[in-house]
């Protein structure tokens, strides 16, 4: 794997580590299973700011998780802030009900 796996993952990272192993062991068509994707921001040469998912690979470096023919089939996890998601859900549902 390109992304380093923590020796003693805690919290959601522990669950993701187990899921990564299960994906690689049970889905033979997956070539790489990354862990948590982080949102990385970059300035595009054409202009404008873009963001994309990336895996932390250590030493302050990130690996882009945009489609890539060199890696083959791969997966990654997006972990959202549950409080923000819940508030967004409640706000949207309340506005639709009124």
C-alpha positions in Angstrom: 0.0 0.0 0.0 1.1 3.5 -0.7 -0.5 5.0 2.4 1.2 4.1 5.6 -0.9 2.3 8.2 -0.6 3.5 11.8 0.9 0.9 14.2 -1.9 1.6 16.7 -4.8 3.2 15.0 -7.6 4.7 17.2 -11.2 5.7 16.7 -12.4 5.8 13.2 -8.9 5.1 11.9 -9.1 1.6 13.6 -12.3 0.8 11.8 -11.0 2.0 8.5 -7.9 -0.1 8.8 -10.0 -3.2 9.3 -12.2 -2.3 6.3 -9.2 -1.7 4.1 -7.9 -5.2 4.9 -11.4 -6.7 4.3 -11.6 -4.9 0.9 -8.2 -6.2 -0.2 -8.9 -9.7 1.0 -12.5 -10.1 -0.4 -12.5 -8.0 -3.6 -9.8 -9.4 -5.9 -10.3 -6.7 -8.5 -9.3 -4.0 -6.1 -5.6 -3.2 -6.6 -5.2 -0.7 -3.7 -7.3 0.2 -0.7 -6.5 3.6 0.7 -7.7 4.9 4.1 -9.2 8.2 4.9 -9.2 10.8 2.1 -8.3 14.3 2.9 -9.5 17.3 0.9 -6.5 19.0 -0.7 -6.7 22.4 -2.3 -4.5 23.4 -5.2 -4.4 26.3 -7.7 -4.9 25.1 -11.3 -2.6 26.4 -14.0 -5.7 27.5 -16.1 -6.8 29.5 -13.1 -9.0 28.9 -10.2 -8.8 26.9 -7.0 -9.6 23.2 -7.2 -10.0 20.6 -4.4 -9.6 16.8 -4.7 -9.3 13.8 -2.5 -5.8 12.7 -1.5 -4.2 10.1 0.9 -1.6 11.2 3.4 1.6 9.4 2.6 3.8 10.9 5.3 6.3 13.7 5.6 3.6 16.3 4.8 3.0 14.7 1.4 -0.3 13.7 -0.1 -1.1 11.3 -3.0 -4.0 12.3 -5.3 -7.0 9.9 -5.4 -8.4 11.2 -8.6 -8.9 8.4 -11.3 -5.5 7.0 -12.2 -4.6 4.3 -14.8 -1.3 3.6 -13.1 -2.9 2.3 -9.9 -5.8 0.4 -11.4 -8.9 -0.1 -9.3 -8.8 1.5 -5.9 -11.0 2.6 -3.0 -10.8 5.3 -0.3 -12.9 6.5 2.6 -14.4 10.0 3.1 -15.1 10.7 6.7 -17.5 13.5 7.3 -18.2 15.4 10.5 -21.4 13.8 11.8 -22.5 16.9 13.7 -22.3 19.0 10.5 -24.1 16.3 8.5 -26.9 16.0 11.0 -27.4 19.7 11.3 -27.5 19.9 7.5 -30.0 17.1 7.3 -32.2 18.6 10.0 -32.1 22.0 8.4 -32.9 20.7 4.9 -35.7 18.5 6.2 -37.3 21.2 8.3 -37.4 23.6 5.4 -39.0 21.0 3.2 -41.7 20.2 5.8 -42.8 23.9 6.2 
